[in-house]
Amino acid sequence: MTAVLSPAGVQDIAALRQLYFDVYGHGYPVPLGSDPAVMRRLITDGHAHWLTARTADTGEPVASAVVQTEPGSRIGKLVGLAVHPGHREGGLASRLTAAVCADAFGTGRLDSVYATVRVVTEGPQHVVVRNGFRPLGLMPNAVEVEGCESLALFARYADGVLERRAAVERVPERLTALLDAVVLGVGIDYAGVEPVPTRDRDRVVPGAEPIELVAAPAFVRRRFLERFPDAGDRFFPLHAPNAVLVAHDGGFEAYADLDPVAASCALVAVHPRPAAVSGALEALMSAVTRAGADYVETLLPLADTEALQVFLASGFVPSALYPAMRRIGDRFHDYVVLSRTSRQIDFRSAAVSPLLRPYLGAYLAAWAATYLPLHEVSR
């Protein structure tokens, strides 16, 4: 069967919903494949590149892929890659991925596109690697799809981006294994970076508890913009806060993108600064867990040693490193994904390709250094 590639239109929404149901059943946690209002907005607002593969005879979509973007950001995300079970021969997934990425990069408005890939099979990993994506890390227990699943992070870059990275002089030593994995996966040299001893586990700070969680999306967005009026202080691409966690004593406000359906939460920003949550992250994790999220992640600059130390000392584990993620002036800055999960991690069913194995080793080493007594680690 020869498939014809063409942009998605609003008239395709019903057929696309059926396609995602045929591929994922009721377990697809992304509104892109299930919520007609979200799908219509992505197709019509000019900030997404959505391609379909259709049968030549009926024109029905049998595959779909999207590169989602947002105003003011030079980062895209490859999402919603799905191929109908009856049309998975002949490299259709790779062909569609190549076309939608070429479409997105062809605008000249993107520096990189990332993808979070399920690791239930190796197939999706090979698809993105064949299309120029490089492995950046693993996020265990990151999403609820067909049970609790881990995701792998990959990114593809525009020409010349990686060569214009800003240098980093020092990082917490618990990140060194992750940096070594990035050397293998991306080919970046971190040899001159100085490791700094990681802080001891944080003690609970009196006054922060109980953490109050306000889940009122419109209010939270207004408050977020009031707290961070400068766009340069807001950086968590393609995430918008829909909840805020407030310390009892008013010491901080942590803005979160909370998704109980996927059982996940992204800490988008902390006011007045990320390090303000020092000593309160245990209480914050408890509040998020009660709200339905067993997995929490945050994104911090690799150069922000103070903030990294705070989260590492509170049980967060370095999961992925996104080199050259953010452009500031004529330089690109590296960012770290730190994550924490309240569920037991089980990699026995994960299909980790050889390119991802250094990241699995780095995560396990960091997790052991965080959660196992020193004498057990050294045996």
C-alpha positions as CSV (number, residue, x, y, z in Angstrom):
1,M,0.0,0.0,0.0
2,T,1.3,3.4,-1.0
3,A,0.4,6.0,1.5
4,V,0.0,9.7,0.6
5,L,1.3,12.2,3.1
6,S,-0.8,15.4,3.7
7,P,-1.6,17.9,6.4
8,A,-4.4,17.1,8.9
9,G,-7.6,19.2,8.7
10,V,-10.5,19.7,11.0
11,Q,-12.5,17.4,8.9
12,D,-10.1,14.6,9.9
13,I,-10.7,14.9,13.7
14,A,-13.2,12.0,14.0
15,A,-11.1,9.7,11.9
16,L,-7.9,10.6,13.8
17,R,-9.6,9.9,17.1
18,Q,-10.5,6.5,15.8
19,L,-6.9,5.9,14.6
20,Y,-5.5,6.7,18.1
21,F,-8.1,4.5,19.6
22,D,-7.2,1.6,17.2
23,V,-3.5,2.0,18.2
24,Y,-3.8,2.7,22.0
25,G,-7.3,1.8,23.0
26,H,-8.6,3.8,26.0
27,G,-5.0,4.1,27.4
28,Y,-3.8,7.1,25.4
29,P,-3.1,9.8,28.0
30,V,-2.6,12.7,25.5
31,P,-5.5,15.0,24.6
32,L,-4.1,15.3,21.1
33,G,-5.6,12.0,20.2
34,S,-8.8,12.1,22.2
35,D,-10.0,15.6,22.9
36,P,-11.7,17.2,19.8
37,A,-11.2,20.8,21.1
38,V,-7.5,20.3,21.6
39,M,-7.1,18.6,18.2
40,R,-9.0,21.5,16.5
41,R,-6.8,24.1,18.2
42,L,-3.6,22.3,17.1
43,I,-4.8,22.0,13.5
44,T,-5.9,25.6,13.2
45,D,-3.8,27.9,15.5
46,G,-0.6,27.8,13.3
47,H,1.7,26.5,16.0
48,A,1.8,22.8,15.1
49,H,2.9,20.8,12.1
50,W,0.4,17.9,11.8
51,L,0.9,15.4,9.0
52,T,-1.1,12.3,8.2
53,A,-0.5,9.3,5.9
54,R,-3.6,8.3,4.0
55,T,-4.6,5.4,1.8
56,A,-4.5,6.3,-1.9
57,D,-8.0,4.8,-2.5
58,T,-10.2,6.0,0.4
59,G,-8.1,8.9,1.8
60,E,-8.6,7.6,5.3
61,P,-5.7,8.4,7.7
62,V,-3.7,5.3,8.7
63,A,-0.8,7.2,10.4
64,S,-0.3,10.5,12.2
65,A,2.5,12.6,13.6
66,V,2.7,16.1,15.0
67,V,5.5,18.5,15.9
68,Q,4.0,20.9,18.4
69,T,5.4,24.3,19.0
70,E,4.5,27.4,20.9
71,P,4.9,31.2,20.4
72,G,8.2,32.6,21.6
73,S,9.9,29.2,21.9
74,R,12.4,27.8,19.5
75,I,11.7,24.2,20.7
76,G,9.3,21.7,19.2
77,K,8.0,18.4,20.4
78,L,7.3,15.3,18.3
79,V,4.1,13.9,19.6
80,G,1.3,11.6,18.6
81,L,3.2,9.3,16.3
82,A,0.8,6.5,15.6
83,V,0.5,3.9,12.8
84,H,-2.5,1.7,12.4
85,P,-1.7,-1.9,13.2
86,G,-2.7,-3.0,9.7
87,H,-0.2,-0.6,8.0
88,R,3.0,-1.1,10.0
89,E,5.1,-2.6,7.2
90,G,7.3,-0.6,4.9
91,G,8.7,2.1,7.2
92,L,5.7,4.3,7.3
93,A,6.5,5.6,10.8
94,S,10.0,6.6,9.8
95,R,8.8,8.2,6.6
96,L,6.1,10.2,8.4
97,T,8.6,11.3,11.1
98,A,11.1,12.5,8.5
99,A,8.4,14.5,6.7
100,V,6.9,16.2,9.8
101,C,10.4,17.1,11.2
102,A,11.5,18.5,7.8
103,D,8.3,20.6,7.7
104,A,9.0,21.9,11.2
105,F,12.7,22.7,10.8
106,G,12.0,24.1,7.3
107,T,10.4,27.2,8.9
108,G,13.8,28.2,10.3
109,R,12.1,29.0,13.7
110,L,13.2,25.9,15.6
111,D,16.6,25.1,17.2
112,S,15.6,21.6,18.3
113,V,12.8,19.1,18.4
114,Y,12.5,16.6,21.2
115,A,10.5,13.4,21.7
116,T,9.6,11.3,24.7
117,V,9.4,7.7,23.5
118,R,7.8,4.8,25.3
119,V,10.3,1.9,26.0
120,V,7.8,-1.0,25.9
121,T,9.4,-1.9,22.6
122,E,12.6,-0.8,20.8
123,G,10.7,0.1,17.6
124,P,9.9,3.8,18.4
125,Q,13.5,4.3,19.6
126,H,14.8,3.1,16.2
127,V,12.4,5.3,14.3
128,V,13.6,8.6,15.9
129,V,17.3,7.6,15.8
130,R,17.0,6.9,12.0
131,N,15.6,10.5,11.7
132,G,18.5,12.2,13.4
133,F,17.4,12.2,17.0
134,R,20.0,11.6,19.7
135,P,19.4,9.9,23.1
136,L,19.4,12.2,26.1
137,G,18.1,10.1,29.0
138,L,15.5,8.0,30.7
139,M,12.5,9.0,32.9
140,P,11.4,6.0,35.0
141,N,7.6,5.7,35.8
142,A,7.0,8.9,33.9
143,V,3.5,8.1,32.5
144,E,0.5,5.9,33.0
145,V,-0.5,4.4,29.7
146,E,-1.0,0.6,29.9
147,G,0.2,0.6,33.5
148,C,3.1,2.6,34.8
149,E,5.7,3.1,32.0
150,S,9.1,4.8,31.6
151,L,10.0,7.2,28.8
152,A,13.2,7.9,26.9
153,L,14.1,11.5,25.9
154,F,15.6,12.1,22.4
155,A,16.3,15.4,20.6
156,R,17.2,16.5,17.0
157,Y,19.0,19.8,16.4
158,A,19.1,22.3,13.7
159,D,22.5,22.8,12.0
160,G,25.1,24.6,14.1
161,V,23.2,24.6,17.4
162,L,25.4,22.1,19.4
163,E,28.6,24.0,18.3
164,R,27.3,27.2,20.1
165,R,26.8,25.8,23.6
166,A,27.8,27.9,26.6
167,A,30.5,26.3,28.7
168,V,29.7,24.9,32.2
169,E,32.5,25.0,34.7
170,R,31.1,22.9,37.6
171,V,28.2,20.5,38.4
172,P,27.1,18.4,41.4
173,E,29.1,15.2,41.4
174,R,25.9,13.1,41.2
175,L,25.5,14.3,37.6
176,T,28.8,13.0,36.4
177,A,27.5,9.6,35.3
178,L,24.8,11.4,33.3
179,L,27.3,13.6,31.7
180,D,29.4,10.6,30.7
181,A,26.3,9.1,29.1
182,V,25.8,12.3,27.1
183,V,29.4,12.1,25.9
184,L,28.6,8.7,24.4
185,G,25.1,9.5,23.1
186,V,25.6,13.0,21.7
187,G,29.4,13.4,21.4
188,I,29.7,16.4,23.6
189,D,32.9,16.8,25.7
190,Y,32.4,17.5,29.4
191,A,36.0,16.6,30.3
192,G,36.7,20.0,31.8
193,V,33.7,20.2,34.1
194,E,34.5,20.2,37.8
195,P,32.4,17.8,40.0
196,V,31.2,19.5,43.3
197,P,30.3,17.3,46.3
198,T,26.5,16.7,46.5
199,R,24.8,18.2,49.6
200,D,23.6,15.9,52.3
201,R,19.9,15.1,52.5
202,D,17.8,18.2,53.3
203,R,16.1,18.5,56.7
204,V,12.4,19.5,56.7
205,V,12.1,23.3,57.2
206,P,9.4,24.3,59.8
207,G,6.7,26.6,58.5
208,A,6.3,25.2,55.0
209,E,3.7,22.5,55.9
210,P,1.0,22.0,55.1
211,I,1.4,22.6,51.4
212,E,-1.7,24.0,49.9
213,L,-2.5,23.0,46.3
214,V,-4.7,25.3,44.2
215,A,-6.0,23.6,41.0
216,A,-7.7,26.5,39.3
217,P,-6.1,26.7,35.8
218,A,-7.3,30.2,34.8
219,F,-6.4,31.7,38.2
220,V,-3.0,29.9,38.2
221,R,-2.1,31.2,34.7
222,R,-2.9,34.8,35.7
223,R,-0.9,34.5,38.9
224,F,2.0,32.8,37.1
225,L,2.2,35.7,34.7
226,E,2.1,38.2,37.6
227,R,4.9,36.4,39.4
228,F,7.0,36.0,36.2
229,P,6.2,39.0,34.0
230,D,9.5,38.7,32.1
231,A,9.3,36.0,29.5
232,G,13.0,35.3,30.1
233,D,12.1,34.0,33.6
234,R,9.6,31.4,32.3
235,F,11.3,28.5,30.6
236,F,9.7,25.1,30.5
237,P,8.8,24.6,26.8
238,L,5.3,23.3,25.9
239,H,4.2,23.2,29.5
240,A,1.7,25.6,31.1
241,P,0.9,25.5,34.8
242,N,-2.6,24.5,35.9
243,A,-1.9,24.3,39.6
244,V,0.1,26.1,42.2
245,L,1.6,24.6,45.4
246,V,1.9,27.2,48.2
247,A,4.0,27.0,51.3
248,H,1.9,27.5,54.5
249,D,4.2,30.4,55.5
250,G,4.2,31.9,52.0
251,G,7.9,31.1,51.5
252,F,7.4,29.9,47.9
253,E,4.9,29.2,45.2
254,A,5.6,26.2,43.0
255,Y,3.8,26.3,39.7
256,A,2.9,22.8,38.2
257,D,1.6,21.2,35.1
258,L,-0.4,18.5,36.9
259,D,-1.9,15.6,34.8
260,P,-3.7,13.0,37.0
261,V,-4.7,11.0,33.9
262,A,-1.0,10.4,33.1
263,A,-0.2,10.3,36.9
264,S,2.5,12.9,36.3
265,C,3.5,16.4,37.3
266,A,6.0,18.9,35.9
267,L,7.2,21.6,38.3
268,V,7.3,24.5,35.8
269,A,8.7,27.3,38.0
270,V,9.2,28.3,41.6
271,H,8.8,31.8,43.0
272,P,10.9,33.6,44.1
273,R,13.6,31.1,42.9
274,P,14.0,27.3,42.6
275,A,16.1,27.0,45.7
276,A,13.3,28.4,47.8
277,V,11.8,24.9,48.1
278,S,14.8,23.7,50.1
279,G,13.6,21.5,53.0
280,A,10.0,21.5,51.7
281,L,10.1,19.1,48.8
282,E,9.0,16.1,50.9
283,A,5.8,18.0,51.8
284,L,5.4,19.1,48.2
285,M,5.7,15.5,46.9
286,S,3.1,14.4,49.4
287,A,0.7,17.1,48.2
288,V,1.2,16.2,44.5
289,T,0.8,12.4,45.2
290,R,-2.5,13.1,46.9
291,A,-3.6,15.0,43.8
292,G,-3.0,11.9,41.7
293,A,0.6,12.2,40.4
294,D,3.1,9.5,41.3
295,Y,5.9,11.1,39.1
296,V,7.3,14.6,39.4
297,E,9.9,16.2,37.2
298,T,11.6,19.6,37.0
299,L,13.9,21.3,34.5
300,L,16.9,23.2,35.7
301,P,19.9,24.9,34.0
302,L,23.0,22.7,34.2
303,A,24.9,25.8,35.4
304,D,22.5,26.4,38.4
305,T,24.5,24.4,40.9
306,E,22.5,25.9,43.9
307,A,19.1,24.8,42.6
308,L,20.4,21.4,41.4
309,Q,21.8,20.7,44.9
310,V,18.5,21.5,46.5
311,F,16.5,19.0,44.4
312,L,19.3,16.3,44.6
313,A,19.3,16.6,48.3
314,S,15.5,16.1,48.4
315,G,15.5,12.7,46.5
316,F,15.3,13.9,42.9
317,V,17.4,11.9,40.5
318,P,19.1,13.2,37.4
319,S,17.3,11.5,34.5
320,A,18.2,13.3,31.3
321,L,20.4,16.1,30.0
322,Y,19.2,18.3,27.2
323,P,22.3,20.0,25.7
324,A,21.8,23.4,24.0
325,M,18.2,23.5,25.0
326,R,17.8,27.3,25.5
327,R,19.1,30.1,23.3
328,I,20.1,33.2,25.1
329,G,21.8,35.7,22.8
330,D,24.1,33.8,20.5
331,R,24.7,31.0,22.9
332,F,22.8,27.8,23.8
333,H,22.5,26.6,27.4
334,D,22.2,23.0,28.7
335,Y,19.4,21.9,31.0
336,V,18.9,18.9,33.3
337,V,15.7,16.9,33.8
338,L,15.4,15.8,37.5
339,S,12.7,13.4,38.5
340,R,11.2,11.6,41.5
341,T,8.7,8.8,41.6
342,S,6.7,7.4,44.6
343,R,6.2,4.1,42.9
344,Q,8.6,1.1,42.7
345,I,10.8,1.2,39.6
346,D,10.8,-1.9,37.6
347,F,12.9,-2.1,34.4
348,R,12.3,-5.8,33.7
349,S,9.7,-5.1,31.0
350,A,11.6,-2.1,29.5
351,A,13.1,-2.6,26.0
352,V,16.2,-0.4,26.4
353,S,18.1,-0.1,23.1
354,P,22.0,-0.1,23.2
355,L,22.0,3.7,22.7
356,L,20.0,4.1,25.9
357,R,21.9,1.7,28.1
358,P,24.5,4.3,29.3
359,Y,21.6,6.4,30.5
360,L,20.1,3.4,32.3
361,G,23.4,2.8,34.0
362,A,23.7,6.5,34.9
363,Y,20.2,6.6,36.4
364,L,20.8,3.5,38.5
365,A,24.1,4.8,39.8
366,A,22.5,8.1,40.8
367,W,19.4,6.4,42.3
368,A,21.7,4.1,44.4
369,A,23.7,7.1,45.6
370,T,20.5,8.8,46.6
371,Y,18.5,6.0,48.2
372,L,20.9,3.3,49.3
373,P,23.1,3.5,52.4
374,L,26.8,4.2,51.6
375,H,28.0,0.8,52.8
376,E,25.5,-1.0,50.5
377,V,26.6,1.0,47.5
378,S,30.3,0.2,48.1
379,R,29.9,-3.5,48.3
